[in-house]
Amino acid sequence: MSGLRTLAKIATKQKETVLERGHGGYSPSLHSLFRVHLVEMGEKYRKNDARDAILLLLYLHAYVNGTEANDYYMWAFPTVEQIREDTGIHGDRIKPLCLMLEVEGLLITKKIPWRGNVKKIYLPLYYPRSEEALGEAIPVDGVA
């Protein structure tokens, strides 16, 4: 058993390093996304949709803007084409998956003016808005 513990120290050290470094401006994923939300969403929706929605949420977390000095801090803004190419999720499924995550309280999306066009931006959350501490909802566009 000590061989397993010795090898586990590699993962422990990597975990400590990730947490110490701030994970490059990003944060590690929560276990509840897989242990709780994936299971619950798999019961409410098709399992492959639930799986792809969680993948999309984690992908968006990886692309959040980590610069606090601007208005887009914590927002991700990859294009649908970029999401499709990187994840393999078909472009026609991205919008429904985003809607699923919004219904589940795990994602907020907005459209903003962007260089003469409109751009969709994503705010991936760490847990459903319904679970916010002490029941204090943070308003979105002035509505809690």
C-alpha positions as CSV (number, residue, x, y, z in Angstrom):
1,M,0.0,0.0,0.0
2,S,2.9,2.4,0.6
3,G,3.7,2.3,-3.1
4,L,0.2,3.7,-3.8
5,R,0.8,6.4,-1.2
6,T,4.1,7.3,-2.7
7,L,2.6,7.6,-6.1
8,A,-0.3,9.6,-4.7
9,K,2.2,12.2,-3.5
10,I,2.8,13.1,-7.1
11,A,-0.9,14.1,-7.5
12,T,-0.9,15.8,-4.1
13,K,2.1,17.9,-5.0
14,Q,0.5,18.8,-8.4
15,K,-2.7,19.8,-6.6
16,E,-0.8,22.0,-4.2
17,T,1.1,23.6,-7.0
18,V,-2.0,24.3,-9.0
19,L,-3.7,25.9,-5.9
20,E,-0.6,27.9,-5.0
21,R,-0.1,29.3,-8.5
22,G,-3.8,30.3,-8.8
23,H,-4.0,27.8,-11.7
24,G,-2.9,30.4,-14.2
25,G,-5.8,32.7,-13.3
26,Y,-8.2,29.8,-13.6
27,S,-9.6,27.6,-10.9
28,P,-9.9,23.8,-10.6
29,S,-13.3,22.2,-11.2
30,L,-15.7,21.3,-8.5
31,H,-16.3,17.6,-7.8
32,S,-20.0,18.3,-7.5
33,L,-20.2,19.1,-11.2
34,F,-19.6,15.4,-11.8
35,R,-20.9,13.8,-8.6
36,V,-24.1,15.7,-8.4
37,H,-25.0,18.0,-11.3
38,L,-24.0,15.6,-14.1
39,V,-26.1,12.9,-12.5
40,E,-29.1,15.2,-11.9
41,M,-28.9,16.6,-15.4
42,G,-28.6,13.1,-16.9
43,E,-31.9,12.3,-15.2
44,K,-33.6,15.5,-16.5
45,Y,-32.1,15.5,-20.0
46,R,-30.4,13.0,-22.2
47,K,-27.2,11.8,-20.7
48,N,-25.0,12.7,-23.6
49,D,-26.5,16.3,-23.5
50,A,-25.7,16.5,-19.8
51,R,-22.2,15.2,-20.4
52,D,-21.6,17.7,-23.2
53,A,-23.1,20.6,-21.2
54,I,-20.6,19.9,-18.3
55,L,-17.8,19.7,-20.9
56,L,-18.9,23.0,-22.3
57,L,-19.1,24.6,-18.9
58,L,-15.5,23.5,-18.0
59,Y,-14.3,24.6,-21.4
60,L,-15.8,28.1,-20.8
61,H,-14.1,28.2,-17.4
62,A,-10.8,27.6,-19.1
63,Y,-11.4,30.6,-21.3
64,V,-12.5,33.2,-18.7
65,N,-10.8,36.5,-18.8
66,G,-8.5,36.5,-15.7
67,T,-7.7,40.3,-15.8
68,E,-9.5,42.1,-13.0
69,A,-8.8,45.5,-14.5
70,N,-11.5,45.4,-17.1
71,D,-15.3,44.9,-17.4
72,Y,-14.9,41.4,-18.8
73,Y,-13.2,39.8,-15.8
74,M,-14.6,36.3,-15.3
75,W,-16.4,36.3,-18.6
76,A,-15.4,34.0,-21.5
77,F,-15.9,35.0,-25.1
78,P,-14.8,32.2,-27.4
79,T,-16.7,32.0,-30.7
80,V,-19.1,29.2,-31.5
81,E,-16.6,28.1,-34.2
82,Q,-13.8,28.0,-31.7
83,I,-15.9,26.0,-29.2
84,R,-16.9,23.6,-32.0
85,E,-13.4,23.1,-33.2
86,D,-11.9,22.6,-29.8
87,T,-14.6,20.4,-28.2
88,G,-16.0,18.5,-31.2
89,I,-19.5,19.6,-30.1
90,H,-21.5,20.3,-33.2
91,G,-22.3,24.0,-33.7
92,D,-26.1,23.4,-33.7
93,R,-25.9,21.9,-30.2
94,I,-23.9,24.7,-28.5
95,K,-26.9,27.1,-28.1
96,P,-29.2,24.4,-26.6
97,L,-26.4,23.2,-24.2
98,C,-25.9,26.8,-23.1
99,L,-29.6,27.1,-22.5
100,M,-29.6,23.9,-20.4
101,L,-26.7,25.3,-18.3
102,E,-28.6,28.6,-17.9
103,V,-31.8,26.8,-16.8
104,E,-29.7,24.8,-14.3
105,G,-28.2,28.1,-13.0
106,L,-24.6,27.2,-14.0
107,L,-24.2,29.8,-16.8
108,I,-25.1,33.4,-17.6
109,T,-24.9,34.6,-21.2
110,K,-25.1,38.1,-22.5
111,K,-24.9,39.7,-25.9
112,I,-22.7,42.9,-26.1
113,P,-21.8,45.3,-28.9
114,W,-18.4,44.3,-30.2
115,R,-16.5,46.1,-33.0
116,G,-19.7,47.1,-34.8
117,N,-21.3,43.7,-34.3
118,V,-22.9,41.7,-31.5
119,K,-20.9,39.2,-29.5
120,K,-22.1,36.5,-27.1
121,I,-20.2,36.3,-23.8
122,Y,-20.4,33.6,-21.2
123,L,-20.2,33.8,-17.4
124,P,-19.6,30.2,-16.2
125,L,-20.5,29.7,-12.6
126,Y,-19.0,27.4,-10.0
127,Y,-22.3,26.1,-8.6
128,P,-26.0,26.8,-9.4
129,R,-27.3,30.2,-8.6
130,S,-30.0,28.6,-6.5
131,E,-27.3,27.4,-4.0
132,E,-25.9,30.9,-3.4
133,A,-24.8,31.5,0.2
134,L,-27.5,32.5,2.7
135,G,-30.0,32.8,-0.1
136,E,-28.6,36.1,-1.2
137,A,-29.0,36.2,-5.0
138,I,-26.7,38.4,-6.9
139,P,-28.7,40.5,-9.4
140,V,-28.3,40.1,-13.1
141,D,-29.3,43.2,-15.0
142,G,-31.0,44.5,-11.8
143,V,-33.1,41.3,-11.3
144,A,-32.2,38.8,-8.6
